[in-house]
């Protein structure tokens, strides 16, 4: 059952890649433009996307059967579910607005999310006591679905910005838009680096002193740029860390983030060298015929739907479960704090949109910033900052 689950996830990943190519073909069609609705290429693309979603749903169900609990208990499972929810949200919104270009920007994000998830341990292990609750299914899945719907807003906002930002001159808008592209390169770079060291069976072990003052052992699957607190390398002929982290920081996860940044920087400049222009500027030909009002509406509607779902999952259901598991509704754990920050940001987004008239480019920037906060919560908070939710790593 575990092997079947893994094969279904791999099959879904391949189908998403193929669907993205067809969405690209639909935009480049000479007979139809990006703003005129689906053509035969787009119809094939959405069919393949649905097939991929069904395959990934099969992965989710078979892994649930194999493990005996909802497969959202660690970073691999949660992130793959987030990717699946993103594809599901896109499918629904696609059939409402019939905009193929949205697929060209949304599907790569889902692909990167799933590829990123594949870098984490895939083993099925028994749930720790705090997770042995039906609220695992309710809280985590609802929060992930809410974030996935909000991620569609990011894709629409990115399309809007690629269209309207003037790439003929350097400005703060071109700079920050390129920062978003760099972040995407970091994800791709990390997947490439992790895959390479995984194929090489790289492994190094350290003994270290944890935050409770106890000696423990940690295993690295990437060369240790930063090592654990008072760490001592136990594996011969391996890379010695350049720095040591405080006990409160998870050194292995921080090392993962650093490798993401370094590999992303190298890949970004390689792509820039090949394109000889900003990455965002190279995307402009794909969006030249897009209806900006339609894209703006998609971005806004996605937040309008995703925000209450996220509120239920990440705040209300989370507080109920916290009361049951830890006998308090709120404890200022890093994960809880960033969930609150995310909620406050999207609440401000809706307020500015409805009360202050922040439409168009301003709204698009907010949608992009909101997704950055979501990804910071998913990546940096889970991988670097120690807290009660650290078991999710």
TORKOL-4160 file (C-alpha; in steps of 0.2 Angstrom, whole numbers, padded with zeros to 4 digits, m for minus):
393
<pt num="1" X="0000" Y="0000" Z="0000"/>
<pt num="2" X="0014" Y="0012" Z="0004"/>
<pt num="3" X="0023" Y="0008" Z="m0013"/>
<pt num="4" X="0006" Y="0011" Z="m0022"/>
<pt num="5" X="0004" Y="0028" Z="m0013"/>
<pt num="6" X="0021" Y="0033" Z="m0018"/>
<pt num="7" X="0019" Y="0028" Z="m0036"/>
<pt num="8" X="0002" Y="0038" Z="m0037"/>
<pt num="9" X="0011" Y="0054" Z="m0030"/>
<pt num="10" X="0025" Y="0052" Z="m0043"/>
<pt num="11" X="0012" Y="0049" Z="m0057"/>
<pt num="12" X="0002" Y="0065" Z="m0051"/>
<pt num="13" X="0018" Y="0075" Z="m0051"/>
<pt num="14" X="0022" Y="0070" Z="m0069"/>
<pt num="15" X="0004" Y="0074" Z="m0075"/>
<pt num="16" X="0005" Y="0091" Z="m0067"/>
<pt num="17" X="0021" Y="0094" Z="m0077"/>
<pt num="18" X="0013" Y="0089" Z="m0093"/>
<pt num="19" X="m0002" Y="0100" Z="m0089"/>
<pt num="20" X="0009" Y="0115" Z="m0087"/>
<pt num="21" X="0016" Y="0112" Z="m0104"/>
<pt num="22" X="m0001" Y="0112" Z="m0111"/>
<pt num="23" X="m0007" Y="0127" Z="m0102"/>
<pt num="24" X="0009" Y="0136" Z="m0110"/>
<pt num="25" X="0004" Y="0129" Z="m0127"/>
<pt num="26" X="m0014" Y="0137" Z="m0124"/>
<pt num="27" X="m0006" Y="0154" Z="m0121"/>
<pt num="28" X="0005" Y="0153" Z="m0136"/>
<pt num="29" X="m0009" Y="0147" Z="m0148"/>
<pt num="30" X="m0010" Y="0159" Z="m0163"/>
<pt num="31" X="m0029" Y="0157" Z="m0165"/>
<pt num="32" X="m0033" Y="0161" Z="m0147"/>
<pt num="33" X="m0027" Y="0173" Z="m0134"/>
<pt num="34" X="m0024" Y="0172" Z="m0116"/>
<pt num="35" X="m0040" Y="0183" Z="m0113"/>
<pt num="36" X="m0052" Y="0174" Z="m0125"/>
<pt num="37" X="m0055" Y="0158" Z="m0114"/>
<pt num="38" X="m0050" Y="0140" Z="m0116"/>
<pt num="39" X="m0045" Y="0132" Z="m0133"/>
<pt num="40" X="m0041" Y="0114" Z="m0137"/>
<pt num="41" X="m0024" Y="0115" Z="m0128"/>
<pt num="42" X="m0032" Y="0122" Z="m0112"/>
<pt num="43" X="m0045" Y="0109" Z="m0113"/>
<pt num="44" X="m0032" Y="0095" Z="m0113"/>
<pt num="45" X="m0022" Y="0104" Z="m0100"/>
<pt num="46" X="m0037" Y="0105" Z="m0087"/>
<pt num="47" X="m0041" Y="0086" Z="m0091"/>
<pt num="48" X="m0023" Y="0081" Z="m0087"/>
<pt num="49" X="m0023" Y="0092" Z="m0072"/>
<pt num="50" X="m0039" Y="0083" Z="m0066"/>
<pt num="51" X="m0031" Y="0066" Z="m0069"/>
<pt num="52" X="m0016" Y="0072" Z="m0059"/>
<pt num="53" X="m0027" Y="0077" Z="m0045"/>
<pt num="54" X="m0037" Y="0061" Z="m0044"/>
<pt num="55" X="m0020" Y="0052" Z="m0044"/>
<pt num="56" X="m0014" Y="0062" Z="m0029"/>
<pt num="57" X="m0031" Y="0060" Z="m0021"/>
<pt num="58" X="m0027" Y="0041" Z="m0023"/>
<pt num="59" X="m0010" Y="0044" Z="m0015"/>
<pt num="60" X="m0018" Y="0053" Z="0000"/>
<pt num="61" X="m0031" Y="0039" Z="0003"/>
<pt num="62" X="m0019" Y="0024" Z="0001"/>
<pt num="63" X="m0007" Y="0033" Z="0013"/>
<pt num="64" X="m0021" Y="0036" Z="0025"/>
<pt num="65" X="m0025" Y="0017" Z="0025"/>
<pt num="66" X="m0007" Y="0012" Z="0026"/>
<pt num="67" X="m0003" Y="0023" Z="0041"/>
<pt num="68" X="m0020" Y="0023" Z="0050"/>
<pt num="69" X="m0022" Y="0041" Z="0052"/>
<pt num="70" X="m0023" Y="0057" Z="0041"/>
<pt num="71" X="m0007" Y="0059" Z="0031"/>
<pt num="72" X="m0004" Y="0077" Z="0037"/>
<pt num="73" X="0007" Y="0073" Z="0053"/>
<pt num="74" X="0024" Y="0079" Z="0046"/>
<pt num="75" X="0031" Y="0091" Z="0034"/>
<pt num="76" X="0031" Y="0078" Z="0019"/>
<pt num="77" X="0013" Y="0074" Z="0022"/>
<pt num="78" X="0007" Y="0092" Z="0025"/>
<pt num="79" X="0016" Y="0099" Z="0011"/>
<pt num="80" X="0010" Y="0086" Z="m0002"/>
<pt num="81" X="m0008" Y="0089" Z="0005"/>
<pt num="82" X="m0005" Y="0108" Z="0003"/>
<pt num="83" X="0000" Y="0105" Z="m0015"/>
<pt num="84" X="m0015" Y="0094" Z="m0018"/>
<pt num="85" X="m0027" Y="0107" Z="m0011"/>
<pt num="86" X="m0019" Y="0120" Z="m0021"/>
<pt num="87" X="m0022" Y="0110" Z="m0037"/>
<pt num="88" X="m0040" Y="0107" Z="m0031"/>
<pt num="89" X="m0043" Y="0125" Z="m0028"/>
<pt num="90" X="m0036" Y="0130" Z="m0045"/>
<pt num="91" X="m0048" Y="0117" Z="m0054"/>
<pt num="92" X="m0063" Y="0125" Z="m0046"/>
<pt num="93" X="m0058" Y="0143" Z="m0050"/>
<pt num="94" X="m0053" Y="0138" Z="m0067"/>
<pt num="95" X="m0071" Y="0132" Z="m0071"/>
<pt num="96" X="m0078" Y="0148" Z="m0064"/>
<pt num="97" X="m0067" Y="0160" Z="m0074"/>
<pt num="98" X="m0060" Y="0149" Z="m0089"/>
<pt num="99" X="m0043" Y="0158" Z="m0089"/>
<pt num="100" X="m0029" Y="0146" Z="m0095"/>
<pt num="101" X="m0016" Y="0158" Z="m0090"/>
<pt num="102" X="m0020" Y="0155" Z="m0072"/>
<pt num="103" X="m0014" Y="0137" Z="m0075"/>
<pt num="104" X="0002" Y="0142" Z="m0082"/>
<pt num="105" X="0006" Y="0152" Z="m0066"/>
<pt num="106" X="m0003" Y="0141" Z="m0053"/>
<pt num="107" X="0003" Y="0124" Z="m0058"/>
<pt num="108" X="0022" Y="0127" Z="m0057"/>
<pt num="109" X="0019" Y="0133" Z="m0039"/>
<pt num="110" X="0010" Y="0117" Z="m0035"/>
<pt num="111" X="0024" Y="0107" Z="m0043"/>
<pt num="112" X="0037" Y="0116" Z="m0033"/>
<pt num="113" X="0027" Y="0113" Z="m0017"/>
<pt num="114" X="0026" Y="0095" Z="m0020"/>
<pt num="115" X="0044" Y="0094" Z="m0026"/>
<pt num="116" X="0049" Y="0103" Z="m0010"/>
<pt num="117" X="0039" Y="0090" Z="0001"/>
<pt num="118" X="0048" Y="0076" Z="m0007"/>
<pt num="119" X="0065" Y="0082" Z="0001"/>
<pt num="120" X="0058" Y="0077" Z="0018"/>
<pt num="121" X="0058" Y="0060" Z="0026"/>
<pt num="122" X="0043" Y="0050" Z="0019"/>
<pt num="123" X="0043" Y="0036" Z="0032"/>
<pt num="124" X="0027" Y="0032" Z="0041"/>
<pt num="125" X="0028" Y="0033" Z="0060"/>
<pt num="126" X="0016" Y="0031" Z="0074"/>
<pt num="127" X="0008" Y="0048" Z="0080"/>
<pt num="128" X="0015" Y="0056" Z="0096"/>
<pt num="129" X="0001" Y="0057" Z="0109"/>
<pt num="130" X="m0002" Y="0076" Z="0105"/>
<pt num="131" X="m0007" Y="0071" Z="0088"/>
<pt num="132" X="m0018" Y="0056" Z="0092"/>
<pt num="133" X="m0034" Y="0066" Z="0090"/>
<pt num="134" X="m0048" Y="0068" Z="0077"/>
<pt num="135" X="m0043" Y="0087" Z="0077"/>
<pt num="136" X="m0028" Y="0082" Z="0067"/>
<pt num="137" X="m0039" Y="0079" Z="0052"/>
<pt num="138" X="m0050" Y="0094" Z="0055"/>
<pt num="139" X="m0038" Y="0107" Z="0060"/>
<pt num="140" X="m0023" Y="0103" Z="0048"/>
<pt num="141" X="m0033" Y="0099" Z="0033"/>
<pt num="142" X="m0044" Y="0115" Z="0034"/>
<pt num="143" X="m0030" Y="0126" Z="0037"/>
<pt num="144" X="m0021" Y="0119" Z="0022"/>
<pt num="145" X="m0036" Y="0121" Z="0011"/>
<pt num="146" X="m0038" Y="0139" Z="0016"/>
<pt num="147" X="m0019" Y="0142" Z="0013"/>
<pt num="148" X="m0021" Y="0134" Z="m0004"/>
<pt num="149" X="m0036" Y="0145" Z="m0009"/>
<pt num="150" X="m0026" Y="0160" Z="m0004"/>
<pt num="151" X="m0011" Y="0154" Z="m0015"/>
<pt num="152" X="m0022" Y="0155" Z="m0030"/>
<pt num="153" X="m0024" Y="0174" Z="m0026"/>
<pt num="154" X="m0005" Y="0174" Z="m0026"/>
<pt num="155" X="m0004" Y="0167" Z="m0044"/>
<pt num="156" X="m0017" Y="0179" Z="m0050"/>
<pt num="157" X="m0008" Y="0194" Z="m0042"/>
<pt num="158" X="0008" Y="0188" Z="m0049"/>
<pt num="159" X="0000" Y="0188" Z="m0067"/>
<pt num="160" X="m0006" Y="0206" Z="m0064"/>
<pt num="161" X="0011" Y="0212" Z="m0058"/>
<pt num="162" X="0020" Y="0204" Z="m0072"/>
<pt num="163" X="0008" Y="0213" Z="m0084"/>
<pt num="164" X="0008" Y="0230" Z="m0077"/>
<pt num="165" X="0026" Y="0233" Z="m0069"/>
<pt num="166" X="0037" Y="0243" Z="m0082"/>
<pt num="167" X="0052" Y="0232" Z="m0085"/>
<pt num="168" X="0061" Y="0245" Z="m0096"/>
<pt num="169" X="0068" Y="0253" Z="m0081"/>
<pt num="170" X="0074" Y="0248" Z="m0064"/>
<pt num="171" X="0062" Y="0253" Z="m0049"/>
<pt num="172" X="0057" Y="0247" Z="m0032"/>
<pt num="173" X="0043" Y="0237" Z="m0041"/>
<pt num="174" X="0054" Y="0228" Z="m0053"/>
<pt num="175" X="0066" Y="0224" Z="m0038"/>
<pt num="176" X="0053" Y="0216" Z="m0027"/>
<pt num="177" X="0045" Y="0207" Z="m0041"/>
<pt num="178" X="0062" Y="0200" Z="m0045"/>
<pt num="179" X="0064" Y="0195" Z="m0027"/>
<pt num="180" X="0048" Y="0184" Z="m0029"/>
<pt num="181" X="0056" Y="0176" Z="m0044"/>
<pt num="182" X="0072" Y="0173" Z="m0034"/>
<pt num="183" X="0062" Y="0164" Z="m0020"/>
<pt num="184" X="0055" Y="0152" Z="m0033"/>
<pt num="185" X="0073" Y="0149" Z="m0039"/>
<pt num="186" X="0077" Y="0145" Z="m0021"/>
<pt num="187" X="0064" Y="0131" Z="m0021"/>
<pt num="188" X="0070" Y="0124" Z="m0037"/>
<pt num="189" X="0088" Y="0125" Z="m0032"/>
<pt num="190" X="0085" Y="0116" Z="m0015"/>
<pt num="191" X="0076" Y="0102" Z="m0024"/>
<pt num="192" X="0090" Y="0100" Z="m0036"/>
<pt num="193" X="0104" Y="0100" Z="m0023"/>
<pt num="194" X="0094" Y="0089" Z="m0011"/>
<pt num="195" X="0091" Y="0076" Z="m0025"/>
<pt num="196" X="0109" Y="0076" Z="m0030"/>
<pt num="197" X="0116" Y="0073" Z="m0012"/>
<pt num="198" X="0102" Y="0060" Z="m0009"/>
<pt num="199" X="0108" Y="0050" Z="m0025"/>
<pt num="200" X="0125" Y="0051" Z="m0018"/>
<pt num="201" X="0119" Y="0044" Z="m0002"/>
<pt num="202" X="0127" Y="0058" Z="0008"/>
<pt num="203" X="0126" Y="0057" Z="0027"/>
<pt num="204" X="0135" Y="0064" Z="0042"/>
<pt num="205" X="0132" Y="0062" Z="0060"/>
<pt num="206" X="0135" Y="0074" Z="0075"/>
<pt num="207" X="0134" Y="0072" Z="0093"/>
<pt num="208" X="0127" Y="0088" Z="0101"/>
<pt num="209" X="0119" Y="0096" Z="0117"/>
<pt num="210" X="0101" Y="0100" Z="0115"/>
<pt num="211" X="0091" Y="0114" Z="0123"/>
<pt num="212" X="0088" Y="0103" Z="0138"/>
<pt num="213" X="0107" Y="0101" Z="0141"/>
<pt num="214" X="0106" Y="0083" Z="0136"/>
<pt num="215" X="0118" Y="0074" Z="0123"/>
<pt num="216" X="0110" Y="0068" Z="0107"/>
<pt num="217" X="0114" Y="0063" Z="0089"/>
<pt num="218" X="0108" Y="0071" Z="0073"/>
<pt num="219" X="0110" Y="0066" Z="0055"/>
<pt num="220" X="0113" Y="0077" Z="0041"/>
<pt num="221" X="0109" Y="0073" Z="0023"/>
<pt num="222" X="0117" Y="0089" Z="0016"/>
<pt num="223" X="0135" Y="0096" Z="0020"/>
<pt num="224" X="0134" Y="0105" Z="0037"/>
<pt num="225" X="0136" Y="0123" Z="0033"/>
<pt num="226" X="0130" Y="0126" Z="0051"/>
<pt num="227" X="0132" Y="0113" Z="0065"/>
<pt num="228" X="0122" Y="0109" Z="0080"/>
<pt num="229" X="0125" Y="0117" Z="0097"/>
<pt num="230" X="0142" Y="0110" Z="0104"/>
<pt num="231" X="0142" Y="0098" Z="0090"/>
<pt num="232" X="0156" Y="0085" Z="0086"/>
<pt num="233" X="0157" Y="0077" Z="0069"/>
<pt num="234" X="0156" Y="0058" Z="0071"/>
<pt num="235" X="0157" Y="0053" Z="0052"/>
<pt num="236" X="0175" Y="0053" Z="0045"/>
<pt num="237" X="0180" Y="0063" Z="0029"/>
<pt num="238" X="0164" Y="0074" Z="0030"/>
<pt num="239" X="0162" Y="0092" Z="0029"/>
<pt num="240" X="0166" Y="0102" Z="0045"/>
<pt num="241" X="0153" Y="0115" Z="0049"/>
<pt num="242" X="0158" Y="0134" Z="0047"/>
<pt num="243" X="0148" Y="0139" Z="0062"/>
<pt num="244" X="0138" Y="0133" Z="0077"/>
<pt num="245" X="0120" Y="0137" Z="0081"/>
<pt num="246" X="0112" Y="0141" Z="0098"/>
<pt num="247" X="0103" Y="0127" Z="0106"/>
<pt num="248" X="0086" Y="0135" Z="0103"/>
<pt num="249" X="0089" Y="0134" Z="0084"/>
<pt num="250" X="0087" Y="0118" Z="0075"/>
<pt num="251" X="0104" Y="0117" Z="0066"/>
<pt num="252" X="0099" Y="0104" Z="0053"/>
<pt num="253" X="0084" Y="0114" Z="0047"/>
<pt num="254" X="0093" Y="0130" Z="0047"/>
<pt num="255" X="0106" Y="0121" Z="0036"/>
<pt num="256" X="0092" Y="0117" Z="0024"/>
<pt num="257" X="0087" Y="0135" Z="0023"/>
<pt num="258" X="0105" Y="0140" Z="0020"/>
<pt num="259" X="0107" Y="0128" Z="0006"/>
<pt num="260" X="0090" Y="0134" Z="m0002"/>
<pt num="261" X="0097" Y="0152" Z="m0002"/>
<pt num="262" X="0114" Y="0147" Z="m0009"/>
<pt num="263" X="0107" Y="0135" Z="m0023"/>
<pt num="264" X="0094" Y="0148" Z="m0027"/>
<pt num="265" X="0106" Y="0162" Z="m0029"/>
<pt num="266" X="0117" Y="0151" Z="m0041"/>
<pt num="267" X="0102" Y="0146" Z="m0051"/>
<pt num="268" X="0095" Y="0163" Z="m0052"/>
<pt num="269" X="0110" Y="0171" Z="m0059"/>
<pt num="270" X="0112" Y="0156" Z="m0071"/>
<pt num="271" X="0095" Y="0159" Z="m0078"/>
<pt num="272" X="0098" Y="0178" Z="m0079"/>
<pt num="273" X="0114" Y="0174" Z="m0089"/>
<pt num="274" X="0104" Y="0164" Z="m0101"/>
<pt num="275" X="0089" Y="0175" Z="m0103"/>
<pt num="276" X="0100" Y="0191" Z="m0102"/>
<pt num="277" X="0085" Y="0200" Z="m0094"/>
<pt num="278" X="0075" Y="0199" Z="m0078"/>
<pt num="279" X="0065" Y="0183" Z="m0076"/>
<pt num="280" X="0049" Y="0193" Z="m0073"/>
<pt num="281" X="0053" Y="0203" Z="m0089"/>
<pt num="282" X="0054" Y="0186" Z="m0099"/>
<pt num="283" X="0037" Y="0181" Z="m0093"/>
<pt num="284" X="0028" Y="0197" Z="m0100"/>
<pt num="285" X="0025" Y="0190" Z="m0118"/>
<pt num="286" X="0014" Y="0177" Z="m0110"/>
<pt num="287" X="0003" Y="0190" Z="m0101"/>
<pt num="288" X="0001" Y="0203" Z="m0115"/>
<pt num="289" X="m0017" Y="0199" Z="m0119"/>
<pt num="290" X="m0023" Y="0196" Z="m0102"/>
<pt num="291" X="m0039" Y="0205" Z="m0095"/>
<pt num="292" X="m0032" Y="0214" Z="m0080"/>
<pt num="293" X="m0050" Y="0217" Z="m0072"/>
<pt num="294" X="m0053" Y="0198" Z="m0073"/>
<pt num="295" X="m0036" Y="0193" Z="m0065"/>
<pt num="296" X="m0039" Y="0206" Z="m0051"/>
<pt num="297" X="m0056" Y="0199" Z="m0048"/>
<pt num="298" X="m0049" Y="0181" Z="m0047"/>
<pt num="299" X="m0036" Y="0187" Z="m0034"/>
<pt num="300" X="m0049" Y="0196" Z="m0024"/>
<pt num="301" X="m0062" Y="0181" Z="m0024"/>
<pt num="302" X="m0049" Y="0169" Z="m0019"/>
<pt num="303" X="m0045" Y="0179" Z="m0003"/>
<pt num="304" X="m0063" Y="0181" Z="0000"/>
<pt num="305" X="m0066" Y="0162" Z="0000"/>
<pt num="306" X="m0049" Y="0157" Z="0007"/>
<pt num="307" X="m0049" Y="0169" Z="0022"/>
<pt num="308" X="m0064" Y="0162" Z="0031"/>
<pt num="309" X="m0058" Y="0144" Z="0028"/>
<pt num="310" X="m0041" Y="0148" Z="0035"/>
<pt num="311" X="m0049" Y="0157" Z="0050"/>
<pt num="312" X="m0058" Y="0141" Z="0054"/>
<pt num="313" X="m0044" Y="0129" Z="0052"/>
<pt num="314" X="m0029" Y="0139" Z="0058"/>
<pt num="315" X="m0037" Y="0149" Z="0072"/>
<pt num="316" X="m0053" Y="0142" Z="0078"/>
<pt num="317" X="m0050" Y="0123" Z="0076"/>
<pt num="318" X="m0032" Y="0126" Z="0081"/>
<pt num="319" X="m0037" Y="0134" Z="0098"/>
<pt num="320" X="m0050" Y="0120" Z="0102"/>
<pt num="321" X="m0037" Y="0107" Z="0099"/>
<pt num="322" X="m0024" Y="0117" Z="0109"/>
<pt num="323" X="m0036" Y="0117" Z="0124"/>
<pt num="324" X="m0039" Y="0098" Z="0122"/>
<pt num="325" X="m0020" Y="0094" Z="0120"/>
<pt num="326" X="m0011" Y="0107" Z="0130"/>
<pt num="327" X="m0025" Y="0114" Z="0142"/>
<pt num="328" X="m0024" Y="0132" Z="0135"/>
<pt num="329" X="m0032" Y="0140" Z="0119"/>
<pt num="330" X="m0017" Y="0151" Z="0116"/>
<pt num="331" X="0002" Y="0150" Z="0120"/>
<pt num="332" X="0012" Y="0161" Z="0109"/>
<pt num="333" X="0021" Y="0147" Z="0101"/>
<pt num="334" X="0030" Y="0152" Z="0085"/>
<pt num="335" X="0018" Y="0143" Z="0074"/>
<pt num="336" X="0003" Y="0150" Z="0083"/>
<pt num="337" X="0010" Y="0168" Z="0082"/>
<pt num="338" X="0013" Y="0167" Z="0063"/>
<pt num="339" X="m0004" Y="0159" Z="0060"/>
<pt num="340" X="m0011" Y="0175" Z="0069"/>
<pt num="341" X="0001" Y="0186" Z="0058"/>
<pt num="342" X="m0006" Y="0178" Z="0042"/>
<pt num="343" X="m0024" Y="0180" Z="0048"/>
<pt num="344" X="m0021" Y="0199" Z="0052"/>
<pt num="345" X="m0013" Y="0202" Z="0036"/>
<pt num="346" X="m0027" Y="0195" Z="0025"/>
<pt num="347" X="m0040" Y="0204" Z="0036"/>
<pt num="348" X="m0030" Y="0220" Z="0032"/>
<pt num="349" X="m0031" Y="0215" Z="0014"/>
<pt num="350" X="m0050" Y="0213" Z="0014"/>
<pt num="351" X="m0051" Y="0230" Z="0024"/>
<pt num="352" X="m0040" Y="0239" Z="0012"/>
<pt num="353" X="m0049" Y="0232" Z="m0003"/>
<pt num="354" X="m0067" Y="0235" Z="0003"/>
<pt num="355" X="m0065" Y="0251" Z="0013"/>
<pt num="356" X="m0050" Y="0260" Z="0005"/>
<pt num="357" X="m0052" Y="0255" Z="m0013"/>
<pt num="358" X="m0035" Y="0246" Z="m0015"/>
<pt num="359" X="m0039" Y="0238" Z="m0032"/>
<pt num="360" X="m0027" Y="0233" Z="m0046"/>
<pt num="361" X="m0009" Y="0234" Z="m0043"/>
<pt num="362" X="m0010" Y="0238" Z="m0024"/>
<pt num="363" X="m0021" Y="0223" Z="m0022"/>
<pt num="364" X="m0009" Y="0212" Z="m0032"/>
<pt num="365" X="0006" Y="0216" Z="m0021"/>
<pt num="366" X="m0004" Y="0212" Z="m0006"/>
<pt num="367" X="m0009" Y="0195" Z="m0013"/>
<pt num="368" X="0010" Y="0191" Z="m0016"/>
<pt num="369" X="0015" Y="0197" Z="0001"/>
<pt num="370" X="0002" Y="0187" Z="0009"/>
<pt num="371" X="0009" Y="0171" Z="0000"/>
<pt num="372" X="0026" Y="0175" Z="0006"/>
<pt num="373" X="0020" Y="0175" Z="0024"/>
<pt num="374" X="0012" Y="0159" Z="0021"/>
<pt num="375" X="0028" Y="0151" Z="0014"/>
<pt num="376" X="0038" Y="0159" Z="0028"/>
<pt num="377" X="0026" Y="0150" Z="0040"/>
<pt num="378" X="0028" Y="0134" Z="0031"/>
<pt num="379" X="0047" Y="0134" Z="0028"/>
<pt num="380" X="0056" Y="0146" Z="0040"/>
<pt num="381" X="0045" Y="0143" Z="0056"/>
<pt num="382" X="0044" Y="0124" Z="0053"/>
<pt num="383" X="0063" Y="0122" Z="0049"/>
<pt num="384" X="0072" Y="0135" Z="0060"/>
<pt num="385" X="0062" Y="0140" Z="0075"/>
<pt num="386" X="0060" Y="0128" Z="0089"/>
<pt num="387" X="0042" Y="0126" Z="0097"/>
<pt num="388" X="0028" Y="0115" Z="0101"/>
<pt num="389" X="0025" Y="0112" Z="0083"/>
<pt num="390" X="0043" Y="0107" Z="0080"/>
<pt num="391" X="0037" Y="0088" Z="0079"/>
<pt num="392" X="0030" Y="0093" Z="0062"/>
<pt num="393" X="0047" Y="0093" Z="0055"/>
